[in-house]
């Protein structure tokens, strides 16, 4: 993805300064009045005194005098307030569905915080809630755990030929810029990102190669049971990207050609990994050898001495080992990079070997690290989505495995807004969305690169179709569409 340069940080700083200027000059009248001595808003919160573990319940309250903004419903854990759910203030009122988890019996404290962008305006008094055990392990809910409910009013139903927008798993690949350690090794990074987004996520993505060959002999990465369990305890689903390569990635990868997989050179390692996955026993997404239509990974058919047809054969070979080992809890995600002309047919392993399709794509903009040009979401994803969901794999749900946009060359906030507007109407088979929340290759991908980008992402993800962390008990494989 390129090398970082000092001007990147200078330009980001300049953008931040200019952005603050815009915020000051365009401040809402309500905030201007507050600065002149108007009363500060007061937030009230009403919640049940006792709730059942993992069962959705309702919190409601008021903001007086009425203010625009979002409400974060937060719980006190480890001496910090962490988000549980989020909703919008409408006409001075809010109503939010939420789910609590934890050891039982126990007591939790909840509060409601009014936020604008990334700034907290006011918080309610804390309310104590007792948490009792559920009578049985719950199935994942059919609706989002975070629901914005407007005051009762008549609405026009959708026409019979227009389906309602479907629910979507959502999450992120979270780097080390938030806490110094990436998720899921530091789940505090997840909490930081959820504070920015204003909502708990339902998927957490991370990756590992086959081996670390920085020293001889190579050491091989085993099944990451502890990170997977941490993600599941958070109520989210692990989304694991597993690459048949060694690190450091820029070295000689001739020992990790697709032919080496087909020759059985890694069968013992793959079988051991799959056996541990089966023993762990819970559903997870497995994105094996992604972006295989490019030349930047050693498993691509256009690099590292690989031959046409070997990718499909290698994928099926690894899949068969998992099946033999009983690792049917892996949901197989096939994920090329967006392409304007590729039909993808020659690299598709077939419906019986793929559970979900996937696409990766980035708007690089004019970032000096890699100025590939500004691309709208539709320009990036439209052609590839049409080919995959049309002739190639029309029956498969799709997840966006990696996406992000730069601040250079256009409005990142507008790009994010347009993405959220496009997804329900023009990409109905996209049932999962993962943001690349990391500064990989010194790019400005995270949502916090500007106040406007953070606000745009929080506004888009607040839609109730994007599901929160209600999947700690999911038990179905392959993982179904929500």
MOWOHU-V233881 format. One line per field, one symbol per residue. ss: DSSP state (h for helix, s for strand, l for the rest). burial: b if it has 16 or more other C-alpha atoms within 10 Angstrom, else e. A space follows every 10 residues. Layout:
# MOWOHU-V233881
ss->???
burial->???
This chain:
# MOWOHU-V233881
ss->lllllhhhhh hhhhhhhhhh hhhhhlllhh hhhhhlllll lsssssllls ssllllssss ssssllllls ssssssslls ssssssssls llssssssll lllllsssss ssssssllss ssslllssss ssllllllll lllllllsll llllllllll lllllllsss ssssllllll llllllhhhh hhhhhhhlll llssssssss ssllllllss llllhhhhhh hhhlllssss ssssssslll lllhhhlhhh hhllllhhhh hhhhhhhhhh lllsssssll llllllllll lllllllllh hhhhhhhhhh hhhhhlllls ssssssslll llllhhhlll hhhllsssss ssslslllll llslllhhhh hhhhhhhhhh hhllllssss ssssslllll lhhhhhhhhh hhhhhhllls sssssssllh hhllllhhhl hhhhhhhhhh hllllsllll llllllllll ll
burial->eeeeeeebee ebeebbeeee eeeeeeeeee eeeeeeeeeb bbbbbbbeee bbbbbbbebb bbbeebbbbb bbbbbeeeee bbbbbbbbbb ebbbbbbbbb beeeeebbeb bbbbbebbee bbbbebbbbb bbbeeeebeb eebbbbbbbe eeeeeeeeee eeeeebbbbb bbbbbbebbe ebbbbbbbbb bbbbbbbbbb bbbbbbebbb bbbeeeeeee ebbeeebbbb bbbbbbbbbb bbbbbbbeee eebeebbbbb bbeeeebeeb bbbbbbbbeb ebbbbbbbbb bbbbeebbbb bbbbebeeeb bbbbbbbbbe bbbebbbbbb bbbbbbbbbe eebbeebbbe eebbbbbbbb bbbbbbbbbb eeebbbbbeb bbbbbebbbe ebbeebbbbb bbbbbbbbeb bbbebbbbbb eebbeebbbb bbbbbbbbeb ebbbbbbbbb bbbbbbbbbb bbbbbbbbbb bbbbbeebbe bb
